[in-house]
Amino acid sequence: MLPVPHNSIFTTAELPTCGPRSIAIRWVLSLGLLMFSVTAFAQHSASIDADDLLRREEEAFRRAAAAAQHVAVQIESFGSLQRVGEELVSDGPTTGTIVGEDGWIISTMHSFRGQPASILVTLADGRRLSARIVARDYSRELVLLKVDGVEGLPVARLSSLLDDRQSLVGRWAIALGKVYDPRTASQSVGIVSATGRAYGRALQTDAKISPINYGGPLVDVFGRVLGVLAPITPGPFVEGGADQLYDSGIGFAIPLDDILARLPRMKAGEDIHPGKLGIVTTNQNEMAGPVVVAGSMPGTPAGRVGLQAGDVIVAAEGLVIRRLADLQQALGPVDAGHPFRFTLWRRGNRIDLTAELAAEIPTYRKRLLGLWAGDAPEGGLRITQVEPGTPAAVAGLQVGDRLVELDGHRQLSRETLRRALAVAELDQELEFSVLRNKQDELMPVRVKPAEWPDELPRIMPPAIETAVAETRIVDIQLGDFPNHAYAIVPQKVDPPPLGLLIVFPEPGELPSESSEAYWRDFVTAYGWIVAVINSRNPHAWSLEELELAQRTLGRLQQHYSIDPARVVVGGLGIGGRLAVLAGLSARDRVAGVLLIDTDLGQFAPRQANMPMQSVDFLLVGGASTNASAVEALRAAGYSVIEVESTAGEQKDWRIVPAEPVQLWLAGLGRF
Amino acid sequence: MRLMAILLEVANRSTALAEACGLLLLMILPLHGNESSLGSANRVAVAAELKTVKIYGAGGFRGLDAYQSGFYISGDGHVLTVWSTVLDVDRVLVVSSDGSRHEARVVGVDPNLEIAVLATDAPPPAWFDLDQARQAEVGCRVLAVSNLYGIAAGSEMSSVQRGVVMAITDLQARRGSIESVYRGPVYVLDTPINNPGAAGGALVDLQGNLLAMLGKELRDSRANIWLNYAIPVAQLRESIQRILAGQTIQRVEEVRQPADRPVDLAALGIALIPNVLDKTPAYVDQIRPGSRAEQAGLQPDDLILFVNQTRIASQKDLLDELQFIDRADRLVWLVQRRNRVLEIVVNP
């Protein structure tokens, strides 16, 4: 895009040509007479005193605001719902920015979540007009409104500074809003703090951005529009909603050029959605690299372009990709339905691919074959149990079979099978090469995976042969947390690795002797490690204590071989709420969440279920109060099994029915 | 074409240069050797600071602060501050920027503005002349001087914050969203200036002119944010003069009286849609033929947005508002009909 000549704005009627000298100097400069201008500065400077410069700077800001304030309008909505989910929507006025002289206005989704019965726009000249929502940009959280029967409205002038994003940081930026007064814009002065925020979608500014000016323009010192102020979610590293950031010196604006590029589609009524690729990486930590593909979410763009396990993504949309965060930065600005160009290494070859991004990724549910198997010493996997009625049973797999290859790939192990199964398509058969009995010949067996059920397994794996005779109690050091935590470890289990249950009891739970005695029985029966974390405060859990689950897991992993498919966070009563949050925040390391008599309230998961990061839920008791939470978890793709409790009012692990818990725990380890 | 592109490129870069003109000036001027504080508000900040005081009194329990700010308003050592629980003691401690400490008494208060005037009975190092105070415009750059968070003590200077007058608004207009006794106009600032201990501080422009007094912490429930504001001196001047003249100012309860004969929708000939939700919009369901509503031009399916400048977000808002309007009053309705907004006047 060609830059707009800067002198053009000084020829408009809004700014008198007899303005202060600084304006004149800019005009001279914009003709490119750089040498003269330095001389001009030197000559003028002798007559400028300290107060004068401050006054001129202030005057420049005011002129910028005056030049742009007519493109901001006040917007009020009527008859909108007050509550959207748990979010309280403010019913005060908001601001919009005019982007089309015949009545096109951009504002933020913030004020229009409640489906208002009426939207009223008040122009800078006091005219009140009815508006309707034409389209939404879900990626940038904007709405496009249309006011009919008007023409010749003042339109946001695009700042040519946007052409060079590198030069934006540090420039003056003035935020305008119309909430207080439809005629005179509120003004907050700051600078551009950063570009490419919120996964490459937003400018950041230290001007005061709040509901007072959401939807209003962020203008440069010439009164040209840099962007539209928006309360968008900034990205992975900031906790809390964007509207909590208003006094923090952090505000965001969606660059106007990005908005204008999408305007024709939005005018035609087309909603914009963030583009999704559907890739599953081996490591889900944002800062971990390189980005190695574990597979693609079934039925997604990544699947359609044939991403394969082991591919390493090294570049995308002109950015070098070293870690997952880089890939998200590249994906952020690309809308659904648009091509996403990326480059990967596959077995020594560099491959360029283009995938058309999707708006929706189908809700993911874990895949099930219906068998238990352990790594065989001679290679492959030995089946120890087959669940009747499952795909494995239908395909004729039998206890004792050794799975040697999958789809022609050798080195089948629990880990490689888990990865392959996680991203398997439901309508495609997996072909195993199987050795049965003492035969030497590999036998092909085709299995079509099913969805992981919301029911307990119908059968148990064979009992642990070597009953756990001895247990040991280990104290767990939690660093700067003063909480008391200990683990009960079975001394002899065959075969390793071990399952691990991390427990958040009720605060001030049982005296440790009786608690330990109970858990020792549990460990003896199941052969799992049980780690118990006691609350710091004997009357309450605090949110920060949920981190203790990961710390405990980390400590125990240093000393014991733990099966990643059987790491469970459990909670009793209110401790269960902590268990849910701890489990979901460590989704790549936790396989299940076990709740006893926990009231989940209005809990809803923020992230949908993902391959390799699936979490299963077993809820014992408390069923009647948890209906909405269970529904929300299932809608997000998680397996949730509910079991009646016999515990009644008395919250105690010792009354938990053993069988369903035992079945569920065993079921976590199956394929 | 190529030349054109180069010219445009030069123009583009020169903008960056032009914007950095403040910086350039700073670099060039020392060569001329006449001003080293160019572009600095130091002189103004220090001058305002010398007129500002730290005030200590009652409190310190139940989350209430035991300190606040104030500033000298006379050569006799009178101090203007906010009226708060801090002043609920016989003697208030006032500490000037030169470290001098004065036991001050409360001369008088205005419960409507929530201000108090203290007497230190000692000539101050410097003071603001209220008659010299100015009015600010939106966009005016300002300094706020206060002892926010009680960070300064003894002869330490109070804190100076910079900001911009973001808007000028009437707290009256935001009734219901802000719980404040004071209802008049305020300067809204773009900087968090209303922190614990800051109330009573001074707001000056960059020429050092007094503009306003920093207010107490207030939350705007409609916008769901804390309000950063200061009350213009013009709103306070008369009241301060009355206090200094020894007059007592009574609390004026500003209660809206319901009308004797409130407007009745049925009598007008308007039936609304069934009110089933908390926020049922004020849609007209039926208009009685021959009624005054019909004569005025109201129609079924009209959505009522405003009645006499009052925003009607729901049927409840409408019914509440009509309680305060007499049948003898003129009614101006702003309604939405399909995609048009119409003003309809119903005369008594």
Contacts between the chains, C-beta under 8 A, distances in Angstrom:
chain1	res1	chain2	res2	distance
A	2	B	8	6.4
A	3	B	8	5.6
A	3	B	11	7.0
A	3	B	12	4.8
A	5	B	8	7.0
A	5	B	11	5.7
A	6	B	11	5.8
A	6	B	12	7.7
A	6	B	14	7.6
A	6	B	15	5.0
A	6	B	18	8.0
A	7	B	11	7.6
A	22	B	21	6.0
A	25	B	18	6.6
A	25	B	21	6.4
A	26	B	15	7.4
A	26	B	18	3.9
A	26	B	21	7.5
A	29	B	14	4.2
A	29	B	15	7.5
A	29	B	17	5.9
A	29	B	18	4.6
A	30	B	11	5.1
A	30	B	14	5.4
A	30	B	15	6.6
A	30	B	18	7.1
A	31	B	11	7.5
A	31	B	14	7.9
A	32	B	7	6.4
A	32	B	10	3.9
A	32	B	11	6.1
A	32	B	14	6.1
A	34	B	10	7.8
A	34	B	14	6.5
A	34	B	17	7.1
A	37	B	14	7.8
A	37	B	17	7.5
A	38	B	24	7.7
A	41	B	21	7.1
A	41	B	24	5.7
A	41	B	25	6.3
A	41	B	28	5.7
A	42	B	28	5.6
A	42	B	31	8.0
A	45	B	25	5.7
A	45	B	28	5.4
A	45	B	29	5.1
A	45	B	32	6.1
A	46	B	32	5.6
A	46	B	34	7.3
A	48	B	25	6.9
A	48	B	29	7.8
A	48	B	35	8.0
A	48	B	38	7.2
A	49	B	35	6.1
A	49	B	38	7.4
A	50	B	35	5.8
A	50	B	37	5.1
A	50	B	38	4.9
A	50	B	39	6.6
A	50	B	40	6.3
A	50	B	43	7.0
A	51	B	44	7.9
A	51	B	206	7.1
A	51	B	207	6.1
A	53	B	22	6.7
A	53	B	25	6.5
A	53	B	38	5.6
A	53	B	39	4.8
A	54	B	39	6.6
A	54	B	41	6.5
A	54	B	141	7.0
A	54	B	206	4.6
A	55	B	206	7.1
A	55	B	207	7.6
A	57	B	22	6.3
A	57	B	39	7.7
A	57	B	141	7.6
A	58	B	139	7.1
A	58	B	140	7.0
A	58	B	141	4.6
A	58	B	206	6.8
A	61	B	139	5.9
A	61	B	141	7.6
A	61	B	164	7.3
A	62	B	137	7.8
A	62	B	139	4.1
A	65	B	138	7.7
A	65	B	139	5.6
A	76	B	305	7.9
A	76	B	311	6.9
A	78	B	281	6.0
A	78	B	303	6.8
A	78	B	305	5.7
A	78	B	311	8.0
A	78	B	312	7.2
A	78	B	313	5.8
A	78	B	336	7.9
A	79	B	279	6.2
A	79	B	280	7.3
A	79	B	281	2.8
A	79	B	282	7.5
A	79	B	303	7.3
A	79	B	313	6.8
A	79	B	314	6.5
A	80	B	279	7.1
A	81	B	279	6.6
A	82	B	278	6.6
A	82	B	279	5.8
A	88	B	224	7.4
A	90	B	222	6.0
A	90	B	223	5.8
A	90	B	224	4.8
A	91	B	222	6.7
A	91	B	313	6.0
A	92	B	177	6.8
A	92	B	220	8.0
A	92	B	222	3.7
A	92	B	223	4.9
A	117	B	281	4.0
A	117	B	283	7.4
A	117	B	303	6.2
A	118	B	281	7.0
A	118	B	303	5.1
A	118	B	305	6.3
A	118	B	336	4.9
A	120	B	305	5.8
A	120	B	336	7.3
A	120	B	341	6.5
A	128	B	334	6.9
A	128	B	341	5.1
A	129	B	341	5.9
A	130	B	336	5.2
A	130	B	339	4.9
A	130	B	340	6.1
A	130	B	341	4.9
A	132	B	339	6.7
A	148	B	339	5.4
A	149	B	340	7.7
A	160	B	12	6.5
A	160	B	15	7.5
A	161	B	15	7.1
A	163	B	12	7.2
A	164	B	12	7.3
A	167	B	16	5.8
A	171	B	16	8.0
A	171	B	19	6.2
A	172	B	19	6.7
A	175	B	190	7.9
A	177	B	167	7.7
A	179	B	223	6.7
A	180	B	167	4.1
A	180	B	168	7.7
A	180	B	169	4.2
A	180	B	188	6.7
A	181	B	167	6.5
A	181	B	168	7.8
A	181	B	169	6.7
A	184	B	138	5.6
A	184	B	167	7.5
A	184	B	168	7.8
A	185	B	138	7.6
A	186	B	138	6.9
A	186	B	166	4.5
A	186	B	167	3.7
A	186	B	188	6.8
A	187	B	138	5.8
A	187	B	139	4.8
A	187	B	164	5.9
A	187	B	165	7.7
A	187	B	166	5.7
A	187	B	167	7.6
A	187	B	190	7.4
A	188	B	164	6.1
A	188	B	166	5.1
A	188	B	190	3.5
A	189	B	141	7.6
A	189	B	164	4.8
A	189	B	190	6.9
A	190	B	190	8.0
A	207	B	190	6.9
A	208	B	166	6.9
A	208	B	190	4.0
A	208	B	191	7.0
A	210	B	223	7.1
A	210	B	225	5.0
A	211	B	223	4.2
A	211	B	224	6.2
A	211	B	225	5.9
A	212	B	166	7.3
A	212	B	167	7.5
A	212	B	188	7.7
A	212	B	223	6.1
A	212	B	225	7.0
A	221	B	19	5.8
A	222	B	15	7.7
A	243	B	224	7.2
A	246	B	225	5.7
A	247	B	192	5.1
A	247	B	225	7.9
A	247	B	226	6.9
